Amino acid sequence: MPKRTLQGVVVSDKQDKTVIVRVERRFTHPVMKKTVRRSNKFHAHDEKNEFSIGDLVWIEEHKPISKLKRWAVVRGEKRAKSEAPIEVDSEKRSAKKKGGSKAEKSDQAAAKPN
């Protein structure tokens, strides 16, 4: 019988020689007739520690390697590293800081001469 092969995305690479891969499947719900997405996480053996979070990998059934590992990474594609870091919208945060609380606003309004 051929070994099953699944495609997924690495969600964790913290362990040595192990990656956790999220495999997503889509199917039509039997009653609602709507396409549903379900995912499973598999622990897979990564001998060279070459894959990191976000990489697309193919895993294949394997004899038990440890308590949780029954899959091995066959091949994968590295995720493209973005050159510019993600910037947090600092304008919104600074506006919140400048605005202050309601009590401060009422104190400021009372202090203004009319």
N, CA and C of each residue as an Amber inpcrd file, in Angstrom:
protein
   342
   0.8420000  -1.1810000   0.0000000   0.0000000   0.0000000   0.0000000
   0.8870000   1.2440000   0.0000000   0.6030000   2.2410000  -0.8570000
   1.4400000   3.4350000  -0.9090000   1.2820000   4.2880000   0.3480000
   2.3450000   5.0260000   0.6300000   2.3210000   5.9050000   1.7950000
   1.5370000   7.1670000   1.4690000   0.7830000   7.6450000   2.4630000
   0.0390000   8.8960000   2.2700000   1.0080000  10.0690000   2.2680000
   0.7400000  11.0520000   1.4420000   1.5170000  12.2840000   1.3970000
   0.5600000  13.4500000   1.5720000   0.8880000  14.3550000   2.4890000
   0.0450000  15.5170000   2.7630000   0.8630000  16.7890000   2.5910000
   0.1690000  17.8740000   2.2680000   0.8040000  19.1770000   2.1120000
   0.3100000  20.0890000   3.2180000   1.2320000  20.8360000   3.8450000
   0.8220000  21.7330000   4.9150000   1.8260000  22.8380000   5.1470000
   1.5450000  23.6330000   6.1710000   2.3760000  24.7820000   6.5240000
   2.9720000  24.5500000   7.9090000   4.2540000  24.8480000   8.0640000
   4.9250000  24.6930000   9.3530000   4.4100000  25.7720000  10.3030000
   3.9120000  25.3530000  11.4680000   3.4150000  26.3110000  12.4580000
   4.3420000  26.4110000  13.6680000   5.2470000  25.4330000  13.8450000
   6.2010000  25.4970000  14.9470000   7.4630000  24.7310000  14.5720000
   8.6120000  25.3210000  14.9370000   9.8910000  24.6480000  14.6960000
  10.7760000  24.7180000  15.9310000  10.1710000  24.8180000  17.1090000
  10.9190000  24.9990000  18.3410000  11.6660000  23.7450000  18.7800000
  11.1470000  22.5750000  18.4190000  11.7780000  21.3370000  18.8450000
  12.9270000  20.9710000  17.9080000  13.8690000  20.1810000  18.4240000
  15.0100000  19.7570000  17.6320000  14.5970000  18.6380000  16.6870000
  14.8890000  18.8010000  15.4010000  14.5890000  17.8210000  14.3490000
  13.1030000  17.4980000  14.2250000  12.2670000  18.4110000  14.6700000
  10.8140000  18.2060000  14.5880000  10.1480000  19.5070000  14.1670000
   9.1690000  19.3940000  13.2980000   8.3300000  20.5380000  12.9520000
   6.8790000  20.1150000  13.1330000   6.0420000  21.0830000  13.4770000
   4.6100000  20.8220000  13.5660000   3.9840000  21.4360000  12.3190000
   3.2630000  20.6030000  11.5880000   2.7110000  21.0000000  10.2970000
   1.1930000  21.0170000  10.3910000   0.5740000  22.1240000   9.9560000
  -0.8820000  22.2260000   9.9080000  -1.3320000  21.8670000   8.4930000
  -2.1440000  20.8210000   8.4060000  -2.6710000  20.3620000   7.1230000
  -4.1420000  20.7160000   7.0870000  -4.5450000  21.4440000   6.0510000
  -5.9200000  21.9030000   5.9310000  -6.6490000  21.0890000   4.8670000
  -7.8790000  20.7150000   5.1710000  -8.6850000  20.0110000   4.1800000
 -10.0040000  20.7420000   4.0270000 -10.5700000  20.6780000   2.8230000
 -11.8460000  21.3330000   2.5410000 -12.8360000  20.2880000   2.0650000
 -14.0620000  20.3970000   2.5450000 -15.0960000  19.4610000   2.1340000
 -16.4420000  20.1540000   2.2100000 -17.4200000  19.5820000   1.5630000
 -18.7750000  20.1230000   1.5990000 -19.5120000  19.5180000   2.7810000
 -20.1040000  20.3700000   3.6000000 -20.8470000  19.9020000   4.7590000
 -22.0550000  19.0930000   4.2810000 -22.2900000  17.9170000   4.8840000
 -23.3610000  17.0540000   4.3710000 -24.7690000  17.6500000   4.4900000
 -25.0160000  18.4710000   5.5040000 -26.3500000  19.0320000   5.7000000
 -26.4340000  20.4610000   5.1500000 -25.4620000  21.2770000   5.5070000
 -25.5070000  22.6900000   5.1360000 -25.0910000  22.9510000   3.6820000
 -24.4330000  21.9980000   3.0600000 -23.9610000  22.1280000   1.6730000
 -23.0440000  23.3330000   1.4840000 -22.3000000  23.6360000   2.4970000
 -21.3610000  24.7430000   2.4530000 -19.9450000  24.1790000   2.5490000
 -19.0010000  24.8020000   1.8610000 -17.6190000  24.3440000   1.9280000
 -17.0420000  24.7060000   3.2920000 -16.4830000  23.6980000   3.9670000
 -15.9490000  23.8690000   5.3190000 -14.4580000  23.5650000   5.2890000
 -13.6870000  24.3250000   6.0650000 -12.2520000  24.0660000   6.1890000
 -11.9690000  23.4880000   7.5660000 -11.2330000  22.3980000   7.5970000
 -10.8090000  21.7780000   8.8520000  -9.3110000  21.5570000   8.7610000
  -8.6310000  21.6440000   9.8940000  -7.1860000  21.4350000   9.8740000
  -6.7710000  20.4890000  10.9910000  -5.6960000  19.7800000  10.7290000
  -5.0720000  18.9000000  11.7150000  -3.6070000  19.2740000  11.8250000
  -3.0200000  19.0610000  13.0030000  -1.6020000  19.3190000  13.1840000
  -0.8760000  17.9880000  13.3310000   0.2140000  17.8510000  12.6030000
   1.0210000  16.6400000  12.6430000   2.4460000  16.9910000  13.0490000
   3.0410000  16.1600000  13.9010000   4.4540000  16.2930000  14.2420000
   5.2260000  15.5220000  13.1800000   6.1790000  16.1880000  12.5280000
   6.9260000  15.5580000  11.4480000   8.4210000  15.6790000  11.7020000
   9.1600000  14.6750000  11.2540000  10.6120000  14.6200000  11.4410000
  11.3030000  15.4760000  10.3850000  12.1620000  16.3930000  10.8390000
  12.9360000  17.2760000   9.9610000  14.4050000  17.0840000  10.3310000
  15.0620000  16.1390000   9.6770000  16.4080000  15.7010000  10.0600000
  17.4200000  16.8410000  10.1370000  17.3880000  17.7700000   9.1890000
  18.4150000  18.8150000   9.1140000  17.9880000  20.1300000   9.7500000
  16.8130000  20.1780000  10.3570000  16.2820000  21.4320000  10.9330000
  16.2850000  22.5620000   9.9050000  15.8810000  22.2480000   8.6680000
  15.9700000  23.2500000   7.6130000  14.7040000  24.0680000   7.4200000
  13.5780000  23.6490000   7.9760000  12.3280000  24.3630000   7.7580000
  11.9570000  25.1980000   8.9710000  11.3500000  26.3610000   8.6960000
  10.9470000  27.2620000   9.7700000   9.4810000  27.6320000   9.5940000
   8.9670000  28.4130000  10.5170000   7.5490000  28.7770000  10.5200000
   7.1620000  29.4500000   9.2030000   6.0320000  29.0070000   8.6380000
   5.5220000  29.5970000   7.4100000   5.9220000  28.8620000   6.1480000
   6.8760000  27.9270000   6.2350000   7.3120000  27.1830000   5.0520000
   6.2460000  26.1780000   4.6370000   6.1280000  25.9610000   3.3430000
   5.2020000  24.9830000   2.7820000   5.9530000  23.6670000   2.6460000
   5.4340000  22.5830000   3.2460000   6.1360000  21.3000000   3.2260000
   5.1900000  20.1660000   2.8470000   5.7710000  19.0840000   2.3470000
   5.0480000  17.8530000   2.0770000   5.5510000  16.8160000   3.0620000
   4.6250000  16.1450000   3.7440000   5.0020000  15.1340000   4.7180000
   4.4740000  13.7800000   4.2700000   5.2080000  12.7450000   4.6500000
   4.8600000  11.3940000   4.2360000   4.8050000  10.4910000   5.4590000
   3.8980000   9.5280000   5.4250000   3.7920000   8.5680000   6.5150000
   5.1320000   7.8790000   6.7300000   5.4060000   7.5620000   7.9980000
   6.6790000   6.9580000   8.3590000   6.4320000   6.0520000   9.5440000
   7.3350000   5.1040000   9.7680000   7.1800000   4.2790000  10.9650000
   7.3440000   5.1730000  12.1960000   6.7900000   4.7990000  13.3400000
   6.8770000   5.6610000  14.5310000   8.3180000   6.0090000  14.8890000
   8.5670000   7.3230000  15.0310000   9.8920000   7.8140000  15.3860000
   9.9390000   8.1310000  16.8780000   8.8330000   8.6230000  17.3990000
   8.7190000   8.9290000  18.8260000   7.2540000   8.7980000  19.2100000
   6.9220000   9.2790000  20.3910000   5.5440000   9.1620000  20.8860000
   4.5420000   9.8030000  19.9300000   4.8710000  10.9610000  19.3870000
   3.9250000  11.6970000  18.5410000   4.2960000  11.7190000  17.0530000
   5.5440000  11.4310000  16.7220000   5.9910000  11.5720000  15.3290000
   5.7830000  10.2880000  14.5390000   4.9140000  10.3850000  13.5220000
   4.6850000   9.2910000  12.5810000   4.7700000   9.7870000  11.1490000
   5.3240000  10.9700000  10.9590000   5.4330000  11.5880000   9.6450000
   6.8490000  12.1150000   9.4640000   7.2980000  12.1950000   8.2320000
   8.6180000  12.7470000   7.9160000   8.4590000  13.7500000   6.7700000
   9.2280000  14.8290000   6.8420000   9.1810000  15.8450000   5.7890000
   9.9000000  15.2930000   4.5660000   9.2110000  15.2880000   3.4290000
   9.7850000  14.7810000   2.1870000  10.4680000  15.9070000   1.4240000
   9.7510000  17.0030000   1.2460000  10.2950000  18.1630000   0.5450000
   9.5390000  19.3880000   1.0110000  10.0600000  20.5580000   0.6450000
   9.3950000  21.7840000   1.0600000   9.8610000  22.9780000   0.2710000
   9.1190000  24.0570000   0.4340000   9.4530000  25.3240000  -0.2060000
   9.6090000  26.3750000   0.8730000  10.7160000  27.0710000   0.8280000
  10.9590000  28.1250000   1.8070000  10.0330000  29.2990000   1.5290000
   9.5270000  29.8760000   2.5920000   8.6960000  31.0760000   2.4700000
   9.6110000  32.2470000   2.1380000   9.1660000  33.1000000   1.2590000
   9.9610000  34.2750000   0.8860000  10.0420000  35.2250000   2.0700000
  11.2480000  35.6140000   2.4250000  11.4440000  36.5370000   3.5370000
  11.1250000  37.9470000   3.0640000  10.2950000  38.6640000   3.8330000
   9.9760000  40.0370000   3.4610000  11.1340000  40.9360000   3.8600000
  11.4680000  41.8870000   3.0020000  12.6120000  42.7570000   3.2480000
  12.2960000  43.8390000   4.2650000  11.0960000  44.4060000   4.2010000
  10.7250000  45.4770000   5.1170000   9.9620000  44.8910000   6.3030000
  10.3320000  45.2640000   7.5250000   9.5860000  44.7740000   8.6790000
   8.1820000  45.3770000   8.7150000   7.2830000  44.6860000   9.3440000
   5.8990000  45.1630000   9.4540000   5.8670000  46.3290000  10.4410000
   5.2880000  47.4350000   9.9950000   5.2350000  48.6290000  10.8420000
   3.8820000  48.7230000  11.5240000   3.9110000  49.0880000  12.7920000
   2.6880000  49.2880000  13.5450000   2.2160000  50.7080000  13.3010000
   0.9090000  50.8950000  13.1480000   0.3730000  52.2170000  12.8920000
   0.5510000  53.0760000  14.1400000   1.6210000  53.8630000  14.1550000
   1.9570000  54.6540000  15.3310000   1.0740000  55.8950000  15.4650000
   0.4400000  56.3440000  14.3810000  -0.4000000  57.5400000  14.4560000
  -1.6090000  57.3070000  15.3470000  -2.2230000  56.1380000  15.2500000
  -3.3880000  55.8520000  16.0810000  -3.0070000  55.7920000  17.5520000
  -1.8640000  55.1690000  17.8220000  -1.4320000  55.0680000  19.2120000
  -1.1050000  56.4330000  19.7980000  -0.4420000  57.2970000  19.0180000
  -0.0820000  58.6110000  19.5340000  -1.3420000  59.4620000  19.7400000
  -2.3630000  59.2770000  18.9070000  -3.6050000  60.0290000  19.0640000
  -4.3060000  59.6290000  20.3630000  -4.2430000  58.3430000  20.6920000
  -4.8570000  57.8860000  21.9390000  -4.1410000  58.4840000  23.1420000
  -2.8200000  58.5500000  23.0610000  -2.0440000  59.0930000  24.1740000
  -2.3200000  60.5880000  24.3500000  -2.4450000  61.3110000  23.2310000
  -2.6750000  62.7560000  23.3050000  -4.0620000  63.0680000  23.8320000
  -5.0440000  62.2240000  23.5080000  -6.4250000  62.4970000  23.8820000
  -6.6460000  62.4790000  25.3850000  -6.0390000  61.5560000  26.0900000
  -6.2090000  61.4650000  27.5330000  -7.5670000  60.9110000  27.9180000
  -7.8460000  60.8970000  29.2100000  -9.1090000  60.3500000  29.7020000
 -10.1780000  61.4370000  29.7580000 -11.4140000  61.0340000  30.0180000
 -12.5300000  61.9810000  30.0860000 -12.3570000  62.9470000  31.2460000
 -11.8410000  62.4630000  32.3610000 -11.6440000  63.3160000  33.5370000
 -10.6470000  64.4300000  33.2220000  -9.5690000  64.0730000  32.5050000
  -8.5790000  65.0860000  32.1420000  -9.1820000  66.1170000  31.1990000
 -10.0230000  65.6840000  30.2580000 -10.6530000  66.6090000  29.3180000
 -11.5780000  67.5770000  30.0420000 -12.3380000  67.0850000  31.0260000
 -13.2430000  67.9730000  31.7620000 -12.4510000  68.9600000  32.6120000
 -11.3200000  68.5200000  33.1720000 -10.4610000  69.4230000  33.9380000
  -9.8930000  70.5120000  33.0400000  -9.4920000  70.1370000  31.8130000
  -8.9400000  71.1020000  30.8840000 -10.0130000  72.0940000  30.4450000
 -11.2480000  71.6230000  30.2470000 -12.3330000  72.5070000  29.8320000
 -12.6750000  73.4930000  30.9460000 -12.6370000  73.0270000  32.1950000
 -12.9440000  73.9030000  33.3380000 -11.8550000  74.9560000  33.5380000
 -10.6240000  74.6140000  33.1950000  -9.5110000  75.5310000  33.4040000
  -9.4530000  76.6260000  32.3360000 -10.0910000  76.4160000  31.1760000
 -10.0490000  77.4110000  30.1070000 -10.9320000  78.6040000  30.4690000
 -10.4080000  79.8110000  30.2970000 -11.2540000  81.0000000  30.5360000
 -12.1960000  81.2150000  29.3550000 -13.4330000  81.5860000  29.6460000
 -14.4210000  81.8390000  28.5940000 -14.4890000  83.2700000  28.2070000
